[in-house]
Amino acid sequence: MDVPPKLTPAKSLRLAMALNFALPGAGQWYVGQRWLGGVMAVIFAVSLVLGMKFLLGGASLYFRVASDGRILEPGVLEQLATAFHLPGLIAATVASVILQIVSIALLWFGRKRFSD
């Protein structure tokens, strides 16, 4: 006796896009591309953590120097000029934006398999 194949409900492109907007890779995970979605989510998480590290590290140094009363001493303002690691912040932001665009494009070009 043959068992009929399980019917899987059609996936929604709108829901996949919404999930992808919240976390790049979540839309791919939702539509069944688990490996690709997982890789994208990990890359996004790493870029987010690095961006937060650069931002919070710079803010911490800035507030520490600004609140101890020695902000106008020689060399202190120069130290604050490099407090926020600008290349790191830019790289993390660019990586996140590129990943978001790629994940949305992959969903959009594969939209034939969606119900809406």
C-alpha positions as CSV (number, residue, x, y, z in Angstrom):
1,M,0.0,0.0,0.0
2,D,1.5,3.3,-1.1
3,V,1.5,6.2,1.3
4,P,0.7,9.5,-0.4
5,P,3.3,12.2,-0.1
6,K,2.8,14.8,2.6
7,L,1.5,18.1,1.3
8,T,3.4,21.1,2.5
9,P,1.6,24.4,2.7
10,A,2.7,27.0,0.3
11,K,5.0,29.6,1.8
12,S,4.1,33.3,1.8
13,L,6.5,35.7,0.1
14,R,5.3,38.5,2.3
15,L,6.0,36.6,5.5
16,A,9.4,35.6,4.1
17,M,10.3,39.2,3.3
18,A,9.1,40.4,6.8
19,L,11.2,37.7,8.5
20,N,14.1,38.7,6.3
21,F,13.7,42.4,7.2
22,A,13.9,41.5,10.9
23,L,16.9,39.2,10.5
24,P,18.6,38.6,7.2
25,G,18.5,34.9,6.5
26,A,15.3,34.2,8.5
27,G,13.3,34.4,5.2
28,Q,15.5,31.8,3.7
29,W,15.1,29.6,6.8
30,Y,11.4,29.9,6.6
31,V,11.2,28.8,2.9
32,G,13.4,25.8,3.6
33,Q,16.8,27.0,2.6
34,R,18.1,26.3,6.1
35,W,21.8,26.2,5.3
36,L,21.8,29.5,3.4
37,G,19.6,31.2,6.0
38,G,21.8,30.1,8.8
39,V,24.9,31.3,7.1
40,M,23.3,34.7,6.4
41,A,22.0,35.0,10.0
42,V,25.5,34.2,11.4
43,I,27.2,36.7,9.1
44,F,24.7,39.4,10.0
45,A,25.0,38.6,13.8
46,V,28.8,38.9,13.5
47,S,28.7,42.2,11.7
48,L,26.1,43.5,14.2
49,V,28.2,42.5,17.2
50,L,31.4,44.0,15.7
51,G,29.5,47.2,14.9
52,M,28.2,47.4,18.4
53,K,31.7,46.8,19.8
54,F,33.1,49.6,17.8
55,L,30.3,52.0,18.7
56,L,30.0,51.2,22.4
57,G,33.8,51.1,22.8
58,G,34.1,54.6,21.3
59,A,31.2,55.9,23.3
60,S,32.7,54.5,26.5
61,L,36.0,56.2,25.9
62,Y,34.3,59.4,24.9
63,F,32.1,59.6,28.1
64,R,35.0,58.5,30.3
65,V,37.3,61.3,29.0
66,A,34.5,63.9,28.8
67,S,33.3,63.3,32.4
68,D,36.7,63.3,34.2
69,G,37.3,67.1,33.6
70,R,40.5,66.8,31.6
71,I,39.0,67.2,28.1
72,L,40.9,70.3,27.3
73,E,44.3,69.0,28.3
74,P,46.9,68.5,25.5
75,G,46.3,65.4,23.5
76,V,42.9,64.5,24.9
77,L,40.9,65.8,22.0
78,E,43.2,64.0,19.6
79,Q,42.5,60.8,21.5
80,L,38.8,61.4,21.2
81,A,39.1,61.9,17.4
82,T,40.0,58.2,17.1
83,A,37.6,56.9,19.8
84,F,35.1,55.7,17.3
85,H,36.8,53.2,15.0
86,L,35.3,54.6,11.8
87,P,36.6,52.0,9.3
88,G,35.2,49.2,11.5
89,L,31.8,50.9,11.8
90,I,31.7,51.5,8.1
91,A,32.7,47.9,7.2
92,A,30.1,46.4,9.6
93,T,27.4,48.7,8.2
94,V,28.3,47.9,4.6
95,A,28.4,44.2,5.3
96,S,25.0,44.3,6.9
97,V,23.4,46.3,4.0
98,I,24.9,44.1,1.4
99,L,23.7,41.0,3.2
100,Q,20.2,42.5,3.5
101,I,20.1,43.3,-0.2
102,V,21.4,39.8,-1.2
103,S,18.9,38.0,1.0
104,I,16.0,40.1,-0.3
105,A,17.1,39.6,-3.9
106,L,17.4,35.8,-3.4
107,L,13.8,35.7,-2.1
108,W,12.5,38.0,-4.9
109,F,14.1,36.0,-7.7
110,G,12.8,32.7,-6.3
111,R,9.3,34.1,-5.8
112,K,7.7,31.6,-8.2
113,R,7.5,29.0,-5.4
114,F,5.4,31.3,-3.1
115,S,1.6,31.4,-2.8
116,D,1.2,35.2,-2.9
